[in-house]
Amino acid sequence: VGYSALMGIRVLLSVVTAPAWSRASGTVDGPPDDPATFGTFLSALATRYAGKVHAYEVWNEQNFSREWGGGRIIAGDYVELLKVAHAAIKAADPAAAVLSGALTPTGFNDPNVAIDDVLYLQQLYAYQGGVFKTVCDGIGAHAGGFNNPPDDTPFNRTVFSTNFKGHKSFYFKRLEDVRAVMVANGDDAKQIWVTEFGWSTANQALGYDYGNDISDADQGRYLVRAYQIGRDWGWVQGMFVWNLNFQQLVPASDEKYPFGIVRPDGTPRPAYIQLKFMAKRP
C-alpha cells in the first residue's frame, strides 16, 4: 500500500470474511457475530492507511450464501454491518470512500442459496426507510459477460452461441438495471464501482464452459469495449478487471485461471496488451 501511494496509484481495499474466533460456528466465510468487532478492525485499518487507501469495499457478493457464511441471506443484516463499517472508516479517514459490497448477478432467488442482484439491491434500499443511502459513498457491483460481448443484451445478440443468453444477469449491461434501482430510490448522485468484471477464455472448470466460446483476442476486445461503455455511461466511477495474475497463483484447472490477463511466467496475454494501449483519460 505504501509503495502504491508513492507511485501515485489510487488503492481500493476489499474487506471480506471474518476470522474464525469472531464466529460461533468457527467458519471464516461470513460476517462476525458481533458487528462491533468488524468496526474495531476497520478503524485500525483505516487509521493505518489514512491518505494511502482511497476507498474501502465492505464485503463481497453478500447476496450469495456461500459468501455470507452459508446461512440465510437477509439484506438488513448486511446494512447493519455496513452501518458499523461506515462509521469506523469515516472516523479514522473521512476522505476515504466507503462502498457497498459488490453484488453478483445470479438470476436466481432462494434466500438460502442466492438472491438476484437487482432484487437484493432493492431490499437494501427498502430496509429501515432507506438508511442504506446514508452509509455508503458508492455502490459496488460485479458484471459478468459470460460468452456475450459487452454491447449485447438478451434482446440484441451478436454471437452464434446459444447458452447463457436468456437472462440479463449473463450480460455486462446488467449494470444498467442496477443503475435503474439507484435512480428509482433517489440515489442517482452516487456512482457504481465495478469491482470485478472480466471474460474467461477456454475454461476446464465445471460450469464455466462458456469460456470455450471466447478467444484470446475476444477477451481483450471485450475488456476494452467494456471500459468504453462504462466511461460513456457517466455513472461508473471505477472498473477493475478480474483478474490480473491468477495464472501465477492457481492451477490451470481452476475456474479463475482463464480470466487472468498475465501468463504464469509473467508475460502479458493479448488482453493485457490491448488494455495497455487502450485510449485513457485521467
TIPAVEX-692253 format. One record per residue (C-alpha): x, z, y. Coordinates in steps of 0.2 Angstrom, whole numbers, plus 5000, padded with zeros to 4 digits. Last residue first. Layout:
N
XZY
...
***
This chain:
282
496349205054
496049025048
496448935033
496548755026
496848765007
498748735003
498948894994
497248884986
497648724978
499248784972
498448944964
497148834956
498448724948
499248864939
500648954948
502249014938
502349204934
502849184916
501149234910
500349104921
499549134938
497749084943
496949204931
495149174925
495749114908
496449294904
494949394908
494049364892
495449424882
496149314868
497549254878
498249434878
498149544894
499349584908
500349434914
498849324911
497949454922
498849384937
497649334951
495849354946
494549364952
494749284969
494349404983
493149354997
492949445014
491749455028
490349345022
488949315035
489449155043
488849045029
490148915034
491649035029
490749075012
490448895008
492248845012
492948985001
491848924987
492548754989
494248814987
493848914971
492848764964
494248644967
495548754959
494448794943
493948604942
495848554941
496148674927
494648604918
493048694916
491748664902
492648774890
492448914902
490548914897
491148984880
491249154888
490049244876
491449284863
493149274870
494249114867
494049044885
494448874891
494448884911
493649034919
492949024937
493049154950
492249284962
492549464964
492549574980
491349464989
491049565005
489349535012
489149565031
488149695041
487049645056
485749575044
485249745038
483349735044
482749755026
482149575024
483849525031
484849625018
483649555004
483949375010
485849405009
485749444991
484749294988
486049184997
487349264986
486649184971
487449034978
488949054966
487749014952
487349094935
486249234943
485049094949
484349074932
484148924920
485848844920
487048944909
486948804895
486648624898
488248544903
488148374912
488648434929
487848404946
486348524946
485148554961
483648654957
484548794947
485848784961
487548694963
488648704978
489848814969
490148704954
489248774938
490148824922
490049014925
489949024944
490049214945
489749294962
490049484964
489449584979
489849724990
488849755006
489649815022
489849965033
489050085021
488150255023
486750215036
485950065028
485750165011
484650295021
483250165019
481750275018
482350385005
482750244992
481950074996
483649995002
484450044986
482949984976
483049814984
484949804980
484449844962
483149694962
484449574969
485749624956
484649624941
484649784932
485749824917
485749914900
484650074900
483750014916
483249854907
483049704919
484149554916
484749414927
486449504927
487249464944
488549604946
488349724960
489849764972
490049944976
489449974994
490749955006
491550085018
492650015032
494150115038
494250155057
493550325055
494950375043
494850555036
493050595042
492450415039
493150425021
492350595016
490650555024
490550385016
490950444999
489650585000
488250465005
488850344992
488650464978
486850504983
486550314985
487150294967
485950414961
484550334970
484850164961
484450244944
485350164929
485050254913
486650304905
488250214899
489350304912
488950184926
490050034922
489250024905
487550034912
487749884924
486949904941
488450004946
489449854946
490949934954
491250094964
491450134982
492349984990
493550055003
494149955018
495649945029
496950035019
498550065030
497850155045
497450305035
498250295018
498550475014
496950535023
495850405015
496550464998
496350645001
494550625008
494150514993
494650644981
493650784989
492150664990
492250624972
492250814968
490750834979
489750704969
489650834955
489350764938
490650634941
490150454941
490350344925
491650264914
492850414911
491950504897
492150684894
490250704892
490250854904
491050744917
492350784930
493650834917
493650654910
494250574927
492950474937
492650284937
493050164952
493750164969
494049984975
495449984988
495449845001
497049805010
497449705025
499149625023
500349645039
501949645029
502249825033
500549875028
500749785012
502349885009
501450045012
500050005000
***
